[in-house]
């Protein structure tokens, strides 16, 4: 399987996030999915060390980066999409419903007047069902809301699906649904769309939180999800899923990096504009989230 293209996974252990480089073996054209910017929350300092490793892989393999793709505006890590755009002149794409997320968080953070929640920060806003080519790869976009209103899945050559946070490994389950605009009922429906893909479709997850006794994993299949997922196997009804998901979400703490990451990620990885003293700042709402 996947004779026409290759998938290279890069794990950021700090945020337990997988970034992927996918490339067409014949044309050497490539995409990067969900890149991570290193961020030290204690000092407020950023670094591109992790991204530089990925960039080195791209250059060492003589790949031509065609796209930087985001499955959604992440709440647990900062995006380094802008690094790849500037280094490789590659456009940044995300789902069109990012506008809904931008509207919510512009109010939450009382962002600068110049920040318009219209998606203009990204180079392309993908619609549900849209397809595009990267070399000889055909990539189809599937809108998969529930975790956030803007989540999308990238299905490549009808063989592999990059599902973002919507699904995790079968022994971990599914994404939380308690962020603004999230919905357990909607997530269940989105997951059913993914599980309607052929059983042998490879499913690549954005995060893994491995139970004790196993190492990090990034790949499963539709069949394995339908058979073994602790949250959405064939024995669990939609009503049971909603009840279980909402009960679990009520016990979860907010991600450590949710406040800085959302402010950056709704800007496609760009930092807020500099203030009068030349410095850039992120906001921390008090007693709000």
ABEGO torsion letter per residue (X at the ends): XGAABBBBBBBBAAAGBBBBBBBBAAAGBBBBBGBBBBBBAAAGBBBAAAAAAAAAAAAAAGBBBABBBBABBBAABBBAAAAAAAAAGBBBBBBAAAAAAAAAAAAAAGBBAABBBAGAABABBBBBGBBBBBEABBBBBBBBBGABAABBBBBBGGABBBAEAABBBAAAEBBBAABBGBBAAAAAAAAAAAAABBAABBBBBABBBBBBGBBBBABBBAAAAAAABAAABAABBAAAAAAAAAAAAAABBBBAAAAAAAAAAAAGGBBBBBBAAGBBBBBBBBGAX
